Amino acid sequence: MDRDAAVVAADRLNSPRIQVLDLTRYFCSTADCFPVIGGALVHKDLHHMTAVFVTTLGPFLLKDVNALASSWR
């Protein structure tokens, strides 16, 4: 998988004010990225996930955001 240019830019800034969440583990294994998970189509096109799949990520995203937010205090 190609590295996201926005993630590369965030890394280069090396700022504690910029944090990145990598959601890849929710739709890819170490070998494959899955087009459908739990009956939900994952990608709308090459760069966008479907609304249905993104909705299923809500609880996982909240957990990841809360983990990052704990470092803000």
Distance bins in CASP14 RR format, pairs under 12 A and 6 or more apart:
PFRMAT RR
TARGET T0000
AUTHOR 0000-0000-0000
RMODE 2
METHOD distances of the structure
MODEL  1
1 7 0 0 0 0 0 1 0 0 0 0 0
1 22 0 0 0 0 0 1 0 0 0 0 0
1 23 0 0 0 0 0 1 0 0 0 0 0
1 24 1 0 0 1 0 0 0 0 0 0 0
1 25 0 0 0 0 0 1 0 0 0 0 0
1 27 0 0 0 0 0 1 0 0 0 0 0
1 28 1 0 0 1 0 0 0 0 0 0 0
1 29 0 0 0 0 0 1 0 0 0 0 0
1 30 0 0 0 0 0 1 0 0 0 0 0
1 31 0 0 0 0 0 1 0 0 0 0 0
1 32 0 0 0 0 0 1 0 0 0 0 0
1 33 1 0 0 1 0 0 0 0 0 0 0
1 46 0 0 0 0 0 1 0 0 0 0 0
2 8 0 0 0 0 0 1 0 0 0 0 0
2 24 0 0 0 0 0 1 0 0 0 0 0
2 33 0 0 0 0 0 1 0 0 0 0 0
2 46 0 0 0 0 0 1 0 0 0 0 0
2 47 0 0 0 0 0 1 0 0 0 0 0
3 9 0 0 0 0 0 1 0 0 0 0 0
3 10 0 0 0 0 0 1 0 0 0 0 0
3 11 0 0 0 0 1 0 0 0 0 0 0
3 12 0 0 0 0 0 1 0 0 0 0 0
3 20 0 0 0 0 0 1 0 0 0 0 0
3 22 0 0 0 0 0 1 0 0 0 0 0
3 24 0 0 0 0 0 1 0 0 0 0 0
4 10 0 0 0 0 1 0 0 0 0 0 0
4 11 0 0 0 0 0 1 0 0 0 0 0
4 20 0 0 0 0 1 0 0 0 0 0 0
4 21 0 0 0 0 0 1 0 0 0 0 0
4 22 0 0 0 0 1 0 0 0 0 0 0
4 23 0 0 0 0 0 1 0 0 0 0 0
4 24 0 0 0 0 1 0 0 0 0 0 0
4 47 0 0 0 0 1 0 0 0 0 0 0
5 11 0 0 0 0 0 1 0 0 0 0 0
5 12 0 0 0 0 0 1 0 0 0 0 0
5 20 0 0 0 0 0 1 0 0 0 0 0
5 47 0 0 0 0 0 1 0 0 0 0 0
6 12 0 0 0 0 0 1 0 0 0 0 0
6 13 0 0 0 0 0 1 0 0 0 0 0
6 18 0 0 0 0 0 1 0 0 0 0 0
6 20 1 0 0 1 0 0 0 0 0 0 0
6 21 0 0 0 0 0 1 0 0 0 0 0
6 22 0 0 0 0 0 1 0 0 0 0 0
6 47 0 0 0 0 0 1 0 0 0 0 0
7 13 0 0 0 0 0 1 0 0 0 0 0
7 18 0 0 0 0 0 1 0 0 0 0 0
7 19 0 0 0 0 0 1 0 0 0 0 0
7 20 1 0 1 0 0 0 0 0 0 0 0
7 21 0 0 0 0 1 0 0 0 0 0 0
7 22 1 0 0 1 0 0 0 0 0 0 0
7 23 0 0 0 0 0 1 0 0 0 0 0
7 24 0 0 0 0 0 1 0 0 0 0 0
8 14 0 0 0 0 0 1 0 0 0 0 0
8 20 0 0 0 0 1 0 0 0 0 0 0
9 15 0 0 0 0 0 1 0 0 0 0 0
9 18 0 0 0 0 1 0 0 0 0 0 0
9 20 0 0 0 0 1 0 0 0 0 0 0
10 16 0 0 0 0 0 1 0 0 0 0 0
10 17 0 0 0 0 0 1 0 0 0 0 0
10 18 1 0 1 0 0 0 0 0 0 0 0
10 19 1 0 0 1 0 0 0 0 0 0 0
10 20 1 0 1 0 0 0 0 0 0 0 0
10 21 0 0 0 0 0 1 0 0 0 0 0
10 22 0 0 0 0 0 1 0 0 0 0 0
11 18 0 0 0 0 1 0 0 0 0 0 0
11 19 0 0 0 0 0 1 0 0 0 0 0
11 20 1 0 0 1 0 0 0 0 0 0 0
11 22 0 0 0 0 0 1 0 0 0 0 0
12 18 0 0 0 0 0 1 0 0 0 0 0
12 20 0 0 0 0 0 1 0 0 0 0 0
13 19 0 0 0 0 0 1 0 0 0 0 0
13 20 0 0 0 0 0 1 0 0 0 0 0
16 68 0 0 0 0 0 1 0 0 0 0 0
16 71 0 0 0 0 1 0 0 0 0 0 0
16 72 0 0 0 0 1 0 0 0 0 0 0
17 68 0 0 0 0 0 1 0 0 0 0 0
17 71 0 0 0 0 0 1 0 0 0 0 0
17 72 0 0 0 0 1 0 0 0 0 0 0
18 68 0 0 0 0 0 1 0 0 0 0 0
19 64 0 0 0 0 1 0 0 0 0 0 0
19 65 0 0 0 0 1 0 0 0 0 0 0
19 67 0 0 0 0 0 1 0 0 0 0 0
19 68 1 0 1 0 0 0 0 0 0 0 0
19 69 0 0 0 0 1 0 0 0 0 0 0
19 70 0 0 0 0 0 1 0 0 0 0 0
19 71 0 0 0 0 1 0 0 0 0 0 0
19 72 0 0 0 0 1 0 0 0 0 0 0
20 64 0 0 0 0 0 1 0 0 0 0 0
20 65 0 0 0 0 0 1 0 0 0 0 0
20 68 0 0 0 0 1 0 0 0 0 0 0
21 57 0 0 0 0 0 1 0 0 0 0 0
21 58 0 0 0 0 0 1 0 0 0 0 0
21 60 0 0 0 0 1 0 0 0 0 0 0
21 61 1 0 0 1 0 0 0 0 0 0 0
21 62 0 0 0 0 0 1 0 0 0 0 0
21 63 0 0 0 0 0 1 0 0 0 0 0
21 64 1 0 1 0 0 0 0 0 0 0 0
21 65 1 0 0 1 0 0 0 0 0 0 0
21 66 0 0 0 0 0 1 0 0 0 0 0
21 67 0 0 0 0 1 0 0 0 0 0 0
21 68 1 0 0 1 0 0 0 0 0 0 0
21 69 0 0 0 0 0 1 0 0 0 0 0
22 28 0 0 0 0 0 1 0 0 0 0 0
22 60 0 0 0 0 0 1 0 0 0 0 0
22 61 0 0 0 0 0 1 0 0 0 0 0
22 64 0 0 0 0 1 0 0 0 0 0 0
22 68 0 0 0 0 0 1 0 0 0 0 0
23 33 0 0 0 0 0 1 0 0 0 0 0
23 42 0 0 0 0 0 1 0 0 0 0 0
23 49 0 0 0 0 1 0 0 0 0 0 0
23 53 0 0 0 0 0 1 0 0 0 0 0
23 54 0 0 0 0 1 0 0 0 0 0 0
23 56 0 0 0 0 0 1 0 0 0 0 0
23 57 1 0 0 1 0 0 0 0 0 0 0
23 58 0 0 0 0 0 1 0 0 0 0 0
23 60 1 0 0 1 0 0 0 0 0 0 0
23 61 1 0 0 1 0 0 0 0 0 0 0
23 63 0 0 0 0 0 1 0 0 0 0 0
23 64 1 0 0 1 0 0 0 0 0 0 0
23 65 0 0 0 0 0 1 0 0 0 0 0
24 30 0 0 0 0 0 1 0 0 0 0 0
24 32 0 0 0 0 0 1 0 0 0 0 0
24 33 1 0 0 1 0 0 0 0 0 0 0
24 34 0 0 0 0 0 1 0 0 0 0 0
24 42 0 0 0 0 0 1 0 0 0 0 0
24 49 0 0 0 0 0 1 0 0 0 0 0
24 57 0 0 0 0 0 1 0 0 0 0 0
24 60 0 0 0 0 0 1 0 0 0 0 0
24 64 0 0 0 0 0 1 0 0 0 0 0
25 33 0 0 0 0 0 1 0 0 0 0 0
25 34 0 0 0 0 0 1 0 0 0 0 0
25 37 0 0 0 0 0 1 0 0 0 0 0
25 57 0 0 0 0 0 1 0 0 0 0 0
25 60 0 0 0 0 1 0 0 0 0 0 0
25 61 0 0 0 0 0 1 0 0 0 0 0
25 64 0 0 0 0 1 0 0 0 0 0 0
26 33 0 0 0 0 0 1 0 0 0 0 0
26 34 0 0 0 0 1 0 0 0 0 0 0
26 37 0 0 0 0 1 0 0 0 0 0 0
26 38 0 0 0 0 0 1 0 0 0 0 0
26 40 0 0 0 0 0 1 0 0 0 0 0
26 42 0 0 0 0 1 0 0 0 0 0 0
26 49 0 0 0 0 1 0 0 0 0 0 0
26 53 0 0 0 0 1 0 0 0 0 0 0
26 54 0 0 0 0 0 1 0 0 0 0 0
26 56 0 0 0 0 1 0 0 0 0 0 0
26 57 1 0 1 0 0 0 0 0 0 0 0
26 58 0 0 0 0 1 0 0 0 0 0 0
26 59 0 0 0 0 0 1 0 0 0 0 0
26 60 1 0 1 0 0 0 0 0 0 0 0
26 61 0 0 0 0 1 0 0 0 0 0 0
26 63 0 0 0 0 0 1 0 0 0 0 0
26 64 0 0 0 0 1 0 0 0 0 0 0
27 33 1 0 0 1 0 0 0 0 0 0 0
27 34 1 0 1 0 0 0 0 0 0 0 0
27 35 0 0 0 0 1 0 0 0 0 0 0
27 36 0 0 0 0 1 0 0 0 0 0 0
27 37 1 0 0 1 0 0 0 0 0 0 0
27 38 0 0 0 0 0 1 0 0 0 0 0
27 40 0 0 0 0 1 0 0 0 0 0 0
27 41 0 0 0 0 0 1 0 0 0 0 0
27 42 1 0 1 0 0 0 0 0 0 0 0
27 43 0 0 0 0 1 0 0 0 0 0 0
27 49 1 0 0 1 0 0 0 0 0 0 0
27 50 0 0 0 0 0 1 0 0 0 0 0
27 53 1 0 0 1 0 0 0 0 0 0 0
27 54 0 0 0 0 0 1 0 0 0 0 0
27 56 0 0 0 0 1 0 0 0 0 0 0
27 57 0 0 0 0 1 0 0 0 0 0 0
27 60 0 0 0 0 0 1 0 0 0 0 0
28 34 1 0 0 1 0 0 0 0 0 0 0
28 35 0 0 0 0 0 1 0 0 0 0 0
28 37 0 0 0 0 0 1 0 0 0 0 0
28 42 0 0 0 0 1 0 0 0 0 0 0
28 43 0 0 0 0 0 1 0 0 0 0 0
29 37 0 0 0 0 0 1 0 0 0 0 0
32 42 0 0 0 0 0 1 0 0 0 0 0
33 42 1 0 0 1 0 0 0 0 0 0 0
33 43 0 0 0 0 1 0 0 0 0 0 0
33 46 0 0 0 0 0 1 0 0 0 0 0
33 49 0 0 0 0 0 1 0 0 0 0 0
34 40 0 0 0 0 0 1 0 0 0 0 0
34 41 0 0 0 0 0 1 0 0 0 0 0
34 42 1 0 0 1 0 0 0 0 0 0 0
34 43 0 0 0 0 1 0 0 0 0 0 0
34 49 0 0 0 0 0 1 0 0 0 0 0
34 53 0 0 0 0 0 1 0 0 0 0 0
35 41 1 0 0 1 0 0 0 0 0 0 0
35 42 1 0 1 0 0 0 0 0 0 0 0
35 43 1 0 0 1 0 0 0 0 0 0 0
35 44 0 0 0 0 0 1 0 0 0 0 0
35 49 0 0 0 0 0 1 0 0 0 0 0
35 50 0 0 0 0 0 1 0 0 0 0 0
35 53 0 0 0 0 0 1 0 0 0 0 0
36 42 1 0 0 1 0 0 0 0 0 0 0
36 43 0 0 0 0 1 0 0 0 0 0 0
36 50 0 0 0 0 1 0 0 0 0 0 0
36 52 0 0 0 0 0 1 0 0 0 0 0
36 53 0 0 0 0 1 0 0 0 0 0 0
36 56 0 0 0 0 0 1 0 0 0 0 0
37 43 0 0 0 0 0 1 0 0 0 0 0
37 49 0 0 0 0 0 1 0 0 0 0 0
37 50 0 0 0 0 0 1 0 0 0 0 0
37 52 0 0 0 0 0 1 0 0 0 0 0
37 53 1 0 0 1 0 0 0 0 0 0 0
37 54 0 0 0 0 0 1 0 0 0 0 0
37 56 1 0 0 1 0 0 0 0 0 0 0
37 57 0 0 0 0 1 0 0 0 0 0 0
37 60 0 0 0 0 0 1 0 0 0 0 0
38 52 0 0 0 0 0 1 0 0 0 0 0
38 53 0 0 0 0 1 0 0 0 0 0 0
38 56 1 0 0 1 0 0 0 0 0 0 0
39 50 0 0 0 0 0 1 0 0 0 0 0
39 52 0 0 0 0 1 0 0 0 0 0 0
39 53 0 0 0 0 1 0 0 0 0 0 0
39 56 0 0 0 0 1 0 0 0 0 0 0
40 49 0 0 0 0 1 0 0 0 0 0 0
40 50 1 0 0 1 0 0 0 0 0 0 0
40 51 0 0 0 0 1 0 0 0 0 0 0
40 52 1 0 1 0 0 0 0 0 0 0 0
40 53 1 0 1 0 0 0 0 0 0 0 0
40 54 0 0 0 0 1 0 0 0 0 0 0
40 55 0 0 0 0 1 0 0 0 0 0 0
40 56 1 0 1 0 0 0 0 0 0 0 0
40 57 0 0 0 0 1 0 0 0 0 0 0
41 48 0 0 0 0 0 1 0 0 0 0 0
41 49 0 0 0 0 1 0 0 0 0 0 0
41 50 1 0 1 0 0 0 0 0 0 0 0
41 51 0 0 0 0 1 0 0 0 0 0 0
41 52 1 0 0 1 0 0 0 0 0 0 0
41 53 1 0 0 1 0 0 0 0 0 0 0
41 54 0 0 0 0 0 1 0 0 0 0 0
41 56 0 0 0 0 0 1 0 0 0 0 0
42 48 0 0 0 0 0 1 0 0 0 0 0
42 49 1 0 0 1 0 0 0 0 0 0 0
42 50 1 0 0 1 0 0 0 0 0 0 0
42 51 0 0 0 0 0 1 0 0 0 0 0
42 52 0 0 0 0 1 0 0 0 0 0 0
42 53 1 0 1 0 0 0 0 0 0 0 0
42 54 0 0 0 0 1 0 0 0 0 0 0
42 56 0 0 0 0 1 0 0 0 0 0 0
42 57 0 0 0 0 1 0 0 0 0 0 0
43 49 1 0 1 0 0 0 0 0 0 0 0
43 50 1 0 0 1 0 0 0 0 0 0 0
43 51 0 0 0 0 0 1 0 0 0 0 0
43 52 0 0 0 0 0 1 0 0 0 0 0
43 53 1 0 0 1 0 0 0 0 0 0 0
43 54 0 0 0 0 0 1 0 0 0 0 0
44 50 1 0 1 0 0 0 0 0 0 0 0
44 51 0 0 0 0 1 0 0 0 0 0 0
44 52 0 0 0 0 1 0 0 0 0 0 0
44 53 0 0 0 0 1 0 0 0 0 0 0
44 54 0 0 0 0 1 0 0 0 0 0 0
48 54 0 0 0 0 1 0 0 0 0 0 0
49 55 0 0 0 0 1 0 0 0 0 0 0
49 56 0 0 0 0 1 0 0 0 0 0 0
49 57 1 0 0 1 0 0 0 0 0 0 0
49 58 0 0 0 0 0 1 0 0 0 0 0
49 61 0 0 0 0 0 1 0 0 0 0 0
50 56 0 0 0 0 1 0 0 0 0 0 0
50 57 0 0 0 0 0 1 0 0 0 0 0
51 57 0 0 0 0 0 1 0 0 0 0 0
51 58 0 0 0 0 0 1 0 0 0 0 0
52 58 0 0 0 0 0 1 0 0 0 0 0
53 60 0 0 0 0 0 1 0 0 0 0 0
53 61 0 0 0 0 0 1 0 0 0 0 0
54 60 0 0 0 0 0 1 0 0 0 0 0
54 61 0 0 0 0 1 0 0 0 0 0 0
55 61 0 0 0 0 0 1 0 0 0 0 0
57 63 0 0 0 0 0 1 0 0 0 0 0
57 64 0 0 0 0 1 0 0 0 0 0 0
57 65 0 0 0 0 0 1 0 0 0 0 0
58 64 0 0 0 0 1 0 0 0 0 0 0
58 65 0 0 0 0 1 0 0 0 0 0 0
58 66 0 0 0 0 0 1 0 0 0 0 0
59 65 0 0 0 0 0 1 0 0 0 0 0
59 66 0 0 0 0 0 1 0 0 0 0 0
60 66 0 0 0 0 0 1 0 0 0 0 0
60 67 0 0 0 0 0 1 0 0 0 0 0
61 67 0 0 0 0 0 1 0 0 0 0 0
61 68 0 0 0 0 0 1 0 0 0 0 0
62 68 0 0 0 0 0 1 0 0 0 0 0
62 69 0 0 0 0 0 1 0 0 0 0 0
63 69 0 0 0 0 0 1 0 0 0 0 0
63 70 0 0 0 0 0 1 0 0 0 0 0
64 70 0 0 0 0 0 1 0 0 0 0 0
65 71 0 0 0 0 0 1 0 0 0 0 0
65 72 0 0 0 0 0 1 0 0 0 0 0
66 72 0 0 0 0 0 1 0 0 0 0 0
66 73 0 0 0 0 0 1 0 0 0 0 0
END
